[in-house]
Amino acid sequence: AERRRKAEEEEAQRKREEEEARKKAEELMAEHRRRAAEEEAQRKREDEMVRRKAEELIAAREAEEERRRKAAEEEARKKAEELMAEHRRRAAEEEAQRKREEEMVRRKAEELIAAREAEEERRRKAAEEEAQRKREEEEAQKKAEELMAERRRKAEEEEAQRKREEEEARK
């Protein structure tokens, strides 16, 4: 019985160890697969990056060529426009010069008329102001005379009042 028990124990022990070894092996395989999958994913990411970089470089080169072509076209168009503009500018300058001279003549005439009108207006105002000043002087003169008359009247009243009071006092 003791031997049987021992044999069973050993059998159980062996089975446990086998099971552990199997589990270990599975874990190692799983780890190996996980690593392989990670490396594959990493490789794919790098491949994608390289592909994208290549596409970007190609696109950049194409864009640069397009930009240069456009710039050359633009340069030629600008040159033609500048020549036209120069021609138009000269014509416009001559026209402007003619207009300026006309304008100067017209302005000079207007200034002369305006100066004459201004002189007349100044004279009219001066005359008005003179009349106004005279009116104000006359008013001031009148006011002063009225004040003097008022003062005299008051003084006479006070004098009469004083005499009455003296008269009263004598009685």
C-alpha positions in Angstrom: 0.0 0.0 0.0 2.8 2.4 0.9 4.5 1.6 -2.4 1.3 2.2 -4.3 0.7 5.5 -2.5 4.2 6.6 -3.3 3.9 5.5 -7.0 0.6 7.4 -7.2 2.2 10.5 -5.7 5.1 10.3 -8.1 2.6 9.8 -11.0 0.7 12.9 -9.8 3.9 14.8 -9.4 5.1 13.8 -12.9 1.7 14.8 -14.4 2.0 18.3 -12.7 5.5 18.7 -14.0 4.4 17.7 -17.5 1.5 20.1 -17.3 3.8 22.9 -16.1 6.3 22.1 -18.9 3.5 22.1 -21.5 2.2 25.5 -20.1 5.7 26.9 -20.2 6.2 25.7 -23.8 2.9 27.3 -24.8 3.8 30.6 -23.1 7.2 30.6 -24.9 5.4 29.9 -28.2 2.8 32.7 -27.5 5.6 35.1 -26.5 7.5 34.1 -29.7 4.4 34.7 -31.8 3.7 38.0 -30.1 7.2 39.2 -30.7 7.1 38.1 -34.4 3.7 39.9 -34.8 5.2 43.1 -33.2 8.3 42.9 -35.4 6.0 42.4 -38.5 3.9 45.4 -37.4 7.0 47.5 -36.9 8.4 46.4 -40.3 5.0 47.4 -41.9 5.1 50.8 -40.1 8.6 51.4 -41.4 7.7 50.3 -44.9 4.7 52.7 -44.8 7.0 55.5 -43.5 9.5 54.9 -46.3 6.7 54.7 -48.9 5.1 58.0 -47.6 8.5 59.7 -47.5 9.2 58.6 -51.1 5.7 59.9 -52.2 6.3 63.2 -50.3 9.7 63.7 -52.1 8.2 62.9 -55.5 5.2 65.3 -54.8 7.7 68.0 -53.5 9.8 67.6 -56.7 6.7 67.8 -58.9 5.4 70.8 -56.9 8.8 72.6 -57.3 8.9 72.0 -61.0 5.3 73.3 -61.3 6.2 76.3 -59.2 9.2 77.0 -61.4 7.1 76.6 -64.6 4.4 79.0 -63.2 7.1 81.5 -62.0 8.6 81.5 -65.6 5.2 82.0 -67.1 4.4 84.7 -64.5 7.7 86.5 -65.2 7.0 86.6 -69.0 3.4 87.8 -68.4 4.7 90.5 -65.9 7.3 91.6 -68.5 4.6 92.1 -71.2 2.3 93.9 -68.7 5.1 96.2 -67.6 5.8 97.2 -71.1 2.1 97.9 -71.7 1.9 99.7 -68.4 5.0 101.8 -69.2 3.4 102.8 -72.5 0.1 103.6 -70.7 1.9 105.4 -67.9 3.7 107.7 -70.4 0.4 108.5 -72.2 -1.3 109.1 -68.9 1.6 111.3 -67.7 1.3 113.5 -70.8 -2.5 113.7 -70.3 -2.0 114.5 -66.6 0.5 117.2 -67.5 -1.9 118.8 -70.0 -4.7 118.6 -67.4 -2.4 120.1 -64.6 -1.6 123.1 -66.8 -5.3 123.6 -67.7 -6.1 123.2 -64.0 -3.4 125.8 -63.0 -4.8 128.3 -65.5 -8.4 127.7 -64.2 -7.3 127.9 -60.5 -5.4 131.1 -61.2 -8.5 132.6 -62.7 -10.6 131.4 -59.7 -8.1 132.7 -57.2 -8.2 136.1 -58.9 -12.0 136.1 -58.8 -12.0 134.8 -55.2 -9.4 137.4 -54.1 -11.6 140.2 -55.6 -14.7 138.8 -53.9 -12.8 138.4 -50.6 -11.6 142.0 -50.8 -15.2 143.2 -51.4 -16.4 140.9 -48.5 -13.7 142.3 -46.2 -14.7 145.9 -47.0 -18.4 145.1 -46.5 -17.6 143.5 -43.1 -15.3 146.3 -42.1 -18.1 148.8 -42.9 -20.6 146.6 -41.0 -18.2 146.4 -38.0 -17.7 150.1 -38.1 -21.5 150.7 -38.1 -21.8 148.1 -35.3 -19.1 149.8 -33.3 -20.8 153.2 -33.7 -24.1 151.7 -32.6 -22.5 150.2 -29.5 -20.6 153.4 -28.7 -23.9 155.3 -29.0 -25.6 152.8 -26.8 -22.8 152.9 -24.2 -23.0 156.7 -24.3 -26.8 156.6 -23.8 -26.4 154.1 -20.9 -23.8 156.3 -19.3 -26.0 159.3 -19.6 -29.0 157.4 -18.2 -26.8 156.2 -15.2 -25.6 159.8 -14.6 -29.2 161.1 -14.8 -30.4 158.3 -12.4 -27.5 159.1 -10.0 -28.4 162.9 -10.1 -32.1 162.1 -9.5 -31.2 160.0 -6.5 -28.8 162.6 -5.1 -31.5 165.3 -5.5 -34.1 163.0 -3.9 -31.8 162.3 -1.0 -31.0 166.0 -0.7 -34.7 166.9 -0.6 -35.3 164.1 1.9 -32.5 165.4 4.1 -33.9 169.0 3.9 -37.4 167.7 4.9 -35.9 165.8 7.8 -34.0 169.0 8.9 -37.1 171.0 8.5 -39.0 168.4 10.5 -36.3 168.4 13.2 -36.4 172.2 13.5 -40.1 172.2 14.1 
